[in-house]
Amino acid sequence: MNGRDLVRSIRAVGSAGAAQGLRTVRAAWRRKRVDSAALPPRGAERARVPGTVQEVEPAPGGGIIRFSRSELRIAVAVNGAVFWGWDGASPEPSYALAGRCPEPDPRAVLEPDKDGGWRVVAERVTVAVSRHGAVEVLTPGGVTLRRDLPPRWWEPVGGGTARWMQRSEVAADARFFGLGGRASGPRLRAGTYRLWNSDPGHAFGPGDDPLSITMPVQLVVADAATHLAFHDTSWDGTVTLREGEEGAGSGHDRAGISELRMDGGPLRCWVMVGTPARVLLVWAALTGAPALPPAWALGHHHARWGFGSEQEVRRIVSGYQERELPLDAVHLDIDHLDGHQVFTVDQENFPKLPLLAEELRQDGIRLVSIVDPAVKAAEGNAVYDGGTAQDAFVRDASGRLVQGVVWPGETVFPDFTHARVRAWWGGLYKERLTQGFSGFWHDMNEPTSFTAFGESTLPRSARHALEGRGGDHREAHNVYALCMARATYEGLRELIPEQRPFVFSRSGWAGMQRYGGTWSGDVATGWPGLRASLSLVMGLGLCGVPYSGPDVGGFDGSPSPELYLRWFQLGSYLPLFRTHASLRAGRREPWEFGPEVLEHARVALLERRRLLPYFMTLAHLARRTGAPYVRPLWWSAPEDRALRDCEDAFLLGDSLLVAPVLDAGAVRRAVQLPRGRWYDTVTERVHEGPGRVFLDAPLSRIPVLARAGAVVPVRGDDGGLELEVWAPARGRTGGGLVVQDAGDGWEEPELERYVTRWAGQRVVVEREMEGGTGEPAYPVRLRGAGRG
């Protein structure tokens, strides 16, 4: 018996409720015992490198290069994406990819290169492979963007899963972004980042890592070009980053380094090269278009763990209505369930839930339900009995059900990596729809299982179907939440085919955007938590997940009025705008923080309501192009090094620049502007970029700037759509896109293009149409025209 684990067990019993504490102790020892019996100990290993090139075999888009101890498959797709896989690894099967792989580029040519190496030459990229197995990605002009050194494997002498390491070099000026949701980002500094979806078990801040969504997705921004590298393996691993230095040492540049170490899985990689917009477009084509949220999901959501009853929900909603504050959704946490059991209702405190849902819907408010994957392991529980009949739950290597501990107590876990189980689970949402829920919030799906010590998840030896291939939790863990989201999304498509599903998930993996979005998880209340909120949203957007947002005000604790207001103001410009708090935290209703905060929060809410047509347009553009709503300031100018290092402001689409206040007491802040003319949206004062400017940020608002020439669709005073047009600079033109969609169905609305220009002394706004231009389809409100 491990002495430290024994101490942790005693503490767990003492600090938790006695029954739950004992459960977590038993769960921890059970997990340790199961893994000790089922996972072979790591003994002697044999290191291996590829060796030298022996022969090549051309194939469409590239070919196979055989080395003395491995082989490398390379293919360039028609969209310019590059794939390579070692040891015969192919792109499929993959949980990240949406549908079939892109067709190989028939024009890509495999040809000899210098010093016994080979290269694949395509229109948008060249891939050079050295005779020892280094893989180099170059621009068409011959500039090296990435050089992956020959990989190394460590194979157990007696057989088993090989772990591997891949070290990559990038330009000295490059900056790293991505790796899923990282609280310390969005720019990733030197250090080691783990690739294992994890519930931190407490409210987190910038120093906590990993969190609920990790992805082996790196976006690398350098002077020469931007590239995205995705190592398609779901196993546990780490990424160690070191930024480069220019002119280091004796005047030579020192390359940036990315070192990936994985405990197993295939060594295969995708690389996309180009502008940030092009890279995310190709990424979305590869991993799937982001799900389109219903229009109401872009409004304001109010949530709390601990509403406790229908009466409390009505009281909160009445508070919004009496104060004429917009509200679009109310979220019910685990306290509305019967004993915390999924797909149930506490009939004592929520006896007429469908009636409540209908009353709210008539006022334009939707109900959203939390859904956890863990199922209470008790006969008589309909979900447990149904899942048992379906053989739906995860088993261990001996065939026994894997049991954990979550909110209902002893629980079992559906194996979402089996198509039959996903279909069963998706059908269970009929009960939620009958109760009146319109959207679904996945929690605890890393998956989390409480333990007194060790990892708070399933045993690594737990068995999973993995689409018929079979395997264990070491491979399935990171894709568990992704597969749960798929089950829900596909189930809702069957149950309510006329409506767009609304699903967002605490955990996920590459490709999760196909099924919905995410939120920050339990971010800590405090100014560091506020800053982490923005980091998570920006970082996830650069990994292809455009719809996300934090718990406004933080999950735990009681924010000060100033902190709450600044968080609320930031949240009003993020895709998911949701207030939320823990059972033990302070209130999150705007009126709880005094009359001054209430009035300023009202302004933020009304501005969000006014901008809903713009958010809807951004949602459609994300679906069509993969571009996130929230974009770093360098999005259109990645070569601007000053913008690359700016992390405290963002672009909302192409038209707006938002500069939130992230520090206590600040009433003025500096902003690094991209090139062009920018208008303060309140004062219409003009600022010229590129350069650094100082902007007023009184407690009543955060600075928001509009790009000169922008066309922003907004909600007019009469509730109809109008175009807010910001005058272009003299001699310049501008424009914008509009997608009008006020529903939640599947109609594909038209993408409208508008251009702005000066004609003499007036600004002209025209709609681009086939064969020419026409008048705008909506009223136009011109701003900034008198500013020169």
Disulfide bonds with the S-S distance in Angstrom:
none
